[in-house]
Amino acid sequence: MKILLVADEPCKALWDYYDGERLKGIDLILSAGDLPPQYLSFLVTFSNCPLLYVHGNHDGVYAAKNPDGCIDIDGKVYNFEGIRIFGLGGSMDYNGGPHQYNEKEMASRARKAFFPLLRSHGFDILLTHAPIRGINDQEDLPHRGFQVFDTLLEKYRPRYMVHGHVHMNYSYNIPRTIVHRQTTVINAYERFLLEYEI
């Protein structure tokens, strides 16, 4: 299965210089946040496959205009053809804006999903905006990750975690993928194609 991962900045190759071949064969799109709603609507329209998203810290505009045809899985578990995807959007609270949380608040959001996670017997992909604390994050408060994500990986052992928020151009040594515990953690900045083996 081909899963297109997107986050943070629209990909010019997909939007500005659109070529239908680039979306051909995509089965699912996951957005890790901070993308314009019209961009997500464009992707879901021209890919002809589901697009699931969580909120980033710059997605306050979604309150007035949700991305048409896309599915918000923030705080939910979504099953796509047997793949269980758990979404937890938002970043560390640094200025009181929308979709910003402190560690305690994010842990509370994760606990609220206890029964959906119990019913689904866990999840295969954790879709977040922010990274894990100490894994792909930065030391400044706006780009600091959440410790509770590490707790979720330890407990449920998903195959993948997909996040955005930390742009690949922030530093030369930010990895695109890294294995943490038994989970492959992917920074979805701009775009990344995940070949998911069923």
N, C-alpha and C positions, 0 to 999 in steps of 0.2 A: 504494500500500500504506500502511495506517495502522499506525504503530508507536507504542505508548504507552511513554514513558520515565518511570521512577520512581526516586527516591532519597531517602535520609535521613529523611524523615518520612512516615508514612502520610497519604494524602489523605483528609480527612474526607468529601469529596463522593463518594469511591469506596467508603469503608468504613463510617464511622459513619452516613452518610445514603445508604445504597446505593440506587441506581436502575439497573436493568439496562440502560437506554438509554445510560448513560454508557460502557458497555463494548461496546456494539453496534458491529459493523463493525471492531473491532480485529483485526489480523492477527497481530501479534507484540507481546510486552512485553519490554522490556529493563530490568533493575534494576541500577543503578550502586552498590548497596550501602547498608548501614546501615538495613535495614528488617527488622522482625520476620518470622521464617519463616512464622508463621501468616497474616500479611498477604499474603505472596507466594502462599501456597497458596490463599488466598481469591481472589486475582486470577486465578490460572490456572484455578481451578474455574469461576468465573462468566464468564470471557471466552471460554472454550473455544478458546484458542489457546496456542501455546508461550510459555513465559516463560523467558528466559535471564538468568542473573545472574552477577555477580562479587562478591567479598567486600569489605565496608567494614571500617574499623578497629574498629567496634563489633559485628562479626558473630561474635564468639567463641562465642555460643550455638549457632551452626550445627554445632559439633563434637558437640553432644548431640542436636540435632534439625534436620536439613536441611528446607528447605521442600518439602513433598510435591508431586510432579508437576512440579517445576521443574528446569531443566538448568543445572548449574554449568559455565560456560565459562572459568573462571579459568585462564589459561595455555594456552588452546586456541583453535583456529579452528573456528567452527561455520558451516555453510552452510545458510541458510534460503531456499529458493526462489530460489537464485542470488545472494543477498546474503551476502557473507562477513563474519563478525563475529569480531573478535579480542578476547578478554577479558584484562585485567590488573588485578586488584583490589588493594586495600590502600592504605595511606597511608604517609607518611614516619614513620619510627620515632621516637617521642617518649617512650615509657615502657616499651618492650619487650613490648607487648601483642601479641595475635595479629593477623596480617595487617598487620604494620608492617615496613617495609624502609628501609634507607638507599639512597642513589642507586646505589651499586655493586651492591647486591642486586637492585634492580629491573631494572637493566641486564642482569644475569645471567639473570633470569627472561625477559626479552625475547629474549635470545640463545638460550635453550633452545627457543624456538618457531621457530627458523630453518627447520627442515625442514618442519613443518606449513605455515608461511607460503610456503615455496618450492613445495610441492605445490599449494597453493591459489592461487598466483600473487598473493599479497598479500591485502589485505582492503579492504572497503568501509566498515566501521564499526569504530572502535576504542572499546571499552567499558571504561572504567576507573572507579575510585572517586575517586582524586585527580586534580586538574587538571595541566596542563603548568606547569612552573616559569616564572613570569613572565606566565602567561596565566590569568586568573580565580583565581589562588591568593592567599594572604595571606603576610605576612612571618613570622608566628609559625611555629615548627617544626611543630606538629601540622597546620597547614593549608597547608604549603608543597607545591608541586607537584614533579613529576619532570622533569628535563631529557631523559631518555631517551624520553619520549613525543613531544617535539619532533623527536627524531631519527627516530622511527618515522613521523611525519607527513611529514617531508622525504623519506624513502626510499620510502614506499609510496603517498603521496598519496591517502589515503582520502577519500571524500566527506564523512564525518561522524566526529567524535569526541564521545562522550557521557560525561560525568563527573558526579559528585555532590560530596559532602564539604564544599564551601563553600556554606553555606546562603544563600539569596537574602536572608534577613532580617539577615545579618551587616552589610550595608552597603547604602546606597541606590544605589551606583554599580556593583554587580556586574551585568554583563550576562547576560541569559538566553542569547543567542547572539552569537557573534563569528566572523568569518572570519580564520583564521590560516593563512598559506601559501595552499593551495588548499582547505583543509578548513573546513567549518562546525563550530565547537565549540559544544556545547550543554550548559548546566548543567541537569541533569535534576531538580534539587531539587523534591521533592513529586511533581509530574507535568508532563509536556509531551507534546503530541501531534505526532509527526513524520509529515508526509505525504511518503513516500519514493517518488519517481518511478522506476519500473523502466525 
